[in-house]
Amino acid sequence: MLRWLPLLLVCAACGSDPPQGRPPAKAPEAPLTLEHDFGVIPHGERRSHEFPLDLRRLPDTWVPLRVHLDCSCGHADLRLRKADGSERYVDASGSTANLPRPDETMWLHVTIDTANKEALDLPHTTSRGFIVLQLADDLTGSSRVQWPLQVRFGIDAPVELRPVATLDFGRVPVSGKGHVVTTICGDTQHADATFGPAVCDDPAIAVELERDGGLWRLRATCTPDQPGNHRASIRIANTIPGYQLALTAVWKVVADLEAKPVAKVTVRTDLAREQTAAEATTQYCVVVDHAVARSPEFQVLRCVDDAGHDIARHFAVSFEPIPESPREQRLMVRYLGGLSTRVRGSIVLSKDGERGPFLPIELVVFGT
């Protein structure tokens, strides 16, 4: 049932009250929520629905800007359509050119594409969003309101994946490899389905699919290439009519020498005296050497300021083992005194003296 209640009033910049100096905009009377239930969608398929929007029923002249939907597999846009089917799209300019002309009607077009979701059953769930409107004479965006949107849908996947439906290799060092194994079989309605071959669209991921009784075991190996975050799609042929099975693989390639959470140690202390051990307990970062062919131990090569001057005598730098993570160590820094002003510099770690490889740690010292 359509209910007529005020739209939600928000500030354009941050969602807070409108700026001082401009009277608050009066929220127009409009349906509380635009709602649609797509029902249960077979995995891999898409469904679309359109809502007609009659802005003439609102007081004043409200210009549509954009539409937001919180579902990762959903897409929504605003369209202006003529009787002959030709369309133009609303942009985010706030211009009155985005209002319907006499021969046009406005539509909110929403699409749910389940191919962008994991191949898992999903019970009926609700995704929310909103249309952003702004008064036509508003040059600041302080009058913006949100017209709520709500869609519901479920997903029926004809396969079962255990233990994972997304192959997440996590952090893969450049000298190592990542391995993920999962199993595939048809659900109860497709118990006779067979699978294979499997192919990946990224050469960094090698896949192997083998039958193991009533299921198929997918083994994936990640051989890292370029540093950074990566995503790939693994497509698996099958005998389920009309169904395309695609799994997502994600990974991040990291350097063999790494500092966590960042390669930086900050010291805040009274520069006139030496720090106690208790005062220095939080001044550390975790360093790790992922290359298993060599010792996880580091050595301090140098400690210098940004101008290259040796400042090692002002600091005690030590390593503390982490028993549960034998390749990781805490790099601890304690101030020994002797500085008259704050300092920025670096602690350079090495695996083998001047031959390296090296891991620089930023050092920032503030006086209190």
C-alpha positions in Angstrom: 0.0 0.0 0.0 1.3 3.5 -0.9 1.6 5.8 2.1 2.1 9.5 1.9 4.7 10.8 4.4 7.5 13.4 4.3 10.7 12.5 2.6 13.9 12.5 4.6 15.6 15.9 4.7 19.5 15.8 4.5 22.3 18.3 4.1 24.0 17.9 0.7 27.6 17.7 2.2 27.3 15.6 5.3 23.7 14.7 6.1 23.5 17.2 8.9 21.2 20.2 9.4 21.2 22.8 6.6 23.8 25.6 6.9 23.0 28.7 8.9 21.7 31.7 6.8 19.3 29.6 4.7 15.9 28.5 6.0 15.4 24.8 6.2 13.8 23.3 3.1 10.3 21.9 3.7 10.3 18.2 2.9 7.7 17.4 0.3 4.8 15.0 0.8 5.6 11.8 -1.1 5.4 8.0 -0.8 7.5 6.8 2.2 9.1 4.1 0.2 9.1 2.8 -3.3 8.9 -1.0 -2.9 9.2 -4.0 -5.1 9.7 -7.7 -4.5 11.6 -9.6 -7.2 10.9 -12.9 -5.7 13.4 -15.7 -5.9 15.9 -15.3 -8.7 17.8 -18.2 -10.1 21.5 -17.6 -9.6 23.2 -16.1 -12.7 20.1 -14.4 -13.9 19.0 -10.8 -13.7 15.6 -9.1 -13.1 14.5 -5.5 -13.7 11.7 -3.4 -12.5 10.6 0.2 -13.2 8.8 2.7 -10.9 7.0 5.6 -12.6 7.9 8.9 -10.8 5.5 11.8 -11.1 7.3 14.8 -9.7 4.3 17.0 -10.4 2.6 15.6 -7.4 5.3 17.2 -5.2 5.0 20.8 -4.0 7.6 23.2 -5.5 10.0 22.1 -8.2 12.2 19.3 -7.1 15.0 18.2 -9.5 16.3 14.6 -9.4 20.0 14.2 -9.0 20.9 10.5 -8.6 19.8 7.2 -7.1 21.7 5.0 -4.6 21.1 1.3 -3.9 23.1 -0.5 -1.2 23.1 -3.9 -2.9 26.4 -4.9 -4.6 24.5 -6.8 -7.3 21.9 -4.0 -7.9 22.0 -1.1 -10.3 19.5 1.8 -10.4 19.2 4.9 -12.6 16.7 7.6 -13.5 15.4 7.8 -17.1 13.3 10.2 -19.0 11.3 8.4 -21.7 9.2 9.6 -24.6 6.2 7.7 -26.0 8.3 6.3 -28.9 10.6 4.6 -26.4 13.6 7.0 -26.8 15.3 7.8 -23.5 17.7 10.2 -21.9 19.3 9.7 -18.4 19.3 12.0 -15.4 22.7 13.3 -14.5 23.8 14.8 -11.1 24.1 18.4 -12.2 20.9 19.6 -10.5 19.9 21.3 -13.7 16.2 21.7 -14.5 17.1 20.1 -17.9 16.7 16.9 -15.9 13.0 17.5 -15.4 10.5 15.8 -17.7 9.5 17.7 -20.8 5.8 17.8 -21.7 6.3 14.7 -23.9 8.3 12.7 -21.4 7.7 10.6 -18.3 10.3 9.8 -15.6 11.1 6.2 -14.5 13.3 4.7 -11.9 14.9 1.6 -13.4 16.3 -1.0 -11.0 18.2 -4.2 -12.0 19.3 -7.1 -9.8 22.1 -9.1 -11.4 22.7 -12.3 -9.4 25.8 -13.2 -11.5 27.6 -10.6 -9.3 26.7 -12.6 -6.2 28.3 -15.7 -4.8 26.8 -19.0 -6.1 24.9 -19.5 -2.8 21.3 -19.7 -1.8 20.1 -16.4 -0.4 16.8 -16.2 1.6 14.6 -13.2 0.9 16.6 -10.2 1.9 15.9 -6.4 1.7 18.1 -3.9 -0.1 17.6 -0.2 0.6 18.4 2.9 -1.3 17.0 6.4 -2.1 16.6 9.0 -4.8 18.2 12.4 -4.1 16.1 15.4 -5.0 17.0 19.1 -4.8 15.0 22.3 -5.1 15.3 23.8 -8.5 16.4 27.2 -7.2 19.0 25.8 -4.7 22.6 26.6 -5.7 24.2 25.1 -2.5 22.6 21.7 -2.2 21.2 22.5 1.3 17.7 21.6 0.4 18.3 18.0 -0.7 15.9 15.3 0.3 15.9 11.5 0.0 13.0 9.5 -1.5 13.4 6.0 0.1 13.6 2.9 -2.1 13.4 -0.7 -1.0 13.6 -4.0 -3.0 13.5 -7.6 -1.8 14.8 -10.7 -3.5 16.1 -14.2 -2.8 18.6 -16.3 -4.8 18.3 -19.9 -5.7 21.7 -21.4 -6.7 21.6 -24.9 -8.4 25.0 -25.8 -6.9 26.6 -26.3 -3.5 30.1 -25.0 -2.8 32.0 -26.0 0.4 33.7 -24.6 2.3 33.9 -21.4 0.2 32.2 -19.8 -2.8 34.8 -17.1 -3.2 38.5 -18.1 -3.5 40.2 -15.6 -1.2 44.0 -16.1 -1.3 44.6 -13.3 1.2 48.0 -11.7 1.1 50.4 -13.5 -1.2 54.1 -12.6 -1.0 56.0 -12.2 -4.3 58.2 -15.1 -3.5 55.4 -17.4 -2.5 52.2 -19.0 -3.7 48.6 -19.1 -2.5 46.4 -22.2 -2.4 42.7 -22.5 -2.0 40.6 -25.7 -2.3 36.8 -25.9 -2.5 34.3 -28.6 -3.6 31.4 -28.3 -6.0 28.3 -30.4 -6.6 24.7 -29.9 -7.8 22.0 -29.3 -5.3 19.2 -31.8 -4.7 17.3 -30.7 -7.8 20.5 -31.2 -9.9 22.2 -34.1 -8.2 23.3 -35.6 -11.6 25.1 -32.4 -12.7 28.7 -32.8 -13.8 31.4 -30.1 -13.9 34.5 -29.1 -15.9 36.6 -27.9 -17.4 37.5 -24.9 -15.3 39.3 -21.8 -16.7 40.4 -18.5 -15.2 40.7 -15.1 -17.0 43.9 -14.2 -15.1 47.1 -16.2 -15.8 48.2 -15.7 -12.2 45.5 -18.2 -11.1 45.9 -21.9 -12.2 42.9 -24.1 -11.6 42.5 -27.9 -11.6 39.2 -29.7 -11.3 39.0 -33.4 -10.4 36.1 -35.7 -9.6 35.9 -37.1 -6.1 33.0 -39.4 -5.7 29.8 -37.4 -6.0 31.5 -34.0 -6.0 34.2 -32.1 -7.8 37.3 -30.7 -6.1 38.6 -27.4 -7.3 42.2 -26.6 -6.5 43.4 -23.1 -7.3 47.0 -21.8 -7.1 47.9 -18.2 -7.1 51.4 -17.3 -8.5 51.8 -13.5 -7.7 52.7 -11.0 -10.4 52.2 -7.3 -9.9 51.9 -5.8 -6.4 48.5 -4.7 -5.2 44.9 -6.0 -5.1 43.7 -8.4 -7.8 40.4 -10.0 -8.8 39.7 -12.7 -11.3 36.8 -14.9 -12.5 36.9 -18.7 -12.7 34.3 -20.1 -15.1 33.3 -23.8 -14.7 31.5 -25.6 -17.5 28.6 -27.8 -16.3 25.6 -29.8 -17.5 22.9 -27.7 -15.7 20.7 -26.3 -18.5 21.2 -22.6 -19.1 23.5 -22.1 -16.1 26.9 -20.5 -16.1 29.0 -21.0 -13.0 31.5 -18.4 -12.2 33.6 -18.1 -9.0 35.5 -15.0 -7.9 39.1 -15.1 -6.9 40.7 -12.3 -4.9 44.2 -11.7 -3.6 46.7 -9.1 -2.7 50.4 -9.3 -3.7 52.7 -8.0 -1.1 56.5 -7.6 -0.9 58.5 -10.3 0.9 59.7 -7.7 3.5 56.7 -6.1 5.1 55.8 -3.9 8.1 52.3 -4.0 9.7 50.1 -2.1 10.1 52.3 0.5 8.4 56.0 0.9 8.1 56.2 3.7 10.7 57.0 4.1 14.4 55.9 7.3 16.2 57.6 8.4 19.5 56.0 10.9 21.8 58.1 11.7 24.8 59.9 14.3 26.9 63.0 15.0 24.8 64.9 16.1 27.9 65.2 12.6 29.4 65.4 8.9 28.5 62.2 7.0 28.2 61.5 4.1 30.6 60.8 0.7 29.2 57.1 1.0 30.3 56.8 4.3 28.3 58.0 2.7 25.1 55.7 -0.4 25.1 53.4 1.0 22.4 56.2 2.3 20.1 56.5 -0.6 17.6 55.5 -2.1 14.3 55.5 -5.7 13.2 58.0 -6.7 10.6 57.9 -9.9 8.6 60.0 -11.7 6.0 57.7 -13.9 3.9 60.5 -15.6 2.1 60.7 -19.0 3.8 64.0 -19.9 2.2 65.9 -17.6 4.5 65.9 -16.7 8.2 63.1 -14.4 9.4 65.7 -12.4 11.4 66.4 -8.7 10.6 69.3 -6.4 11.5 69.4 -2.7 12.0 71.6 -1.2 9.2 71.2 2.4 10.1 69.1 5.0 11.9 69.2 8.4 10.2 67.2 11.7 10.1 65.8 13.0 6.8 69.0 14.8 6.1 71.0 11.5 6.4 72.6 12.3 9.7 73.2 9.4 12.1 70.8 9.5 15.1 71.2 5.9 16.2 72.7 6.9 19.6 69.4 8.5 20.6 67.4 5.3 20.2 67.4 1.7 21.4 66.0 -0.5 18.6 65.3 -4.1 19.4 63.3 -7.1 18.1 60.7 -9.0 20.1 59.6 -12.5 18.8 55.9 -13.3 18.3 55.6 -17.0 19.2 52.4 -17.7 17.3 53.9 -16.1 14.1 57.5 -17.3 13.8 58.2 -15.2 10.7 57.0 -12.0 12.4 58.8 -9.8 15.0 57.9 -6.6 16.8 60.4 -3.8 16.1 60.6 -1.9 19.4 61.9 1.7 19.6 62.8 3.5 22.9 64.1 7.0 23.1 67.5 7.4 24.9 67.6 11.2 25.2 69.9 13.8 23.7 67.6 15.5 21.1 66.6 19.1 21.4 63.9 19.2 18.8 61.5 16.8 17.1 62.9 14.6 14.4 61.8 12.8 11.3 63.9 10.0 9.8 64.1 6.3 9.2 65.3 3.0 10.6 66.7 0.9 7.8 66.5 -2.8 8.3 68.4 -5.3 6.3 68.7 -9.0 5.8 72.4 -9.1 4.9 74.1 -5.8 5.6 74.7 -3.5 2.7 73.7 -6.3 0.3 70.1 -6.1 1.5 67.3 -6.5 0.8 66.2 -3.6 2.8 63.0 -2.6 4.7 62.9 1.1 5.7 60.7 2.1 8.7 59.7 5.7 9.0 60.6 7.2 12.4 58.8 10.3 13.8 59.7 11.8 17.2 57.5 14.4 18.9 58.4 16.3 22.1 55.7 16.6 24.7 
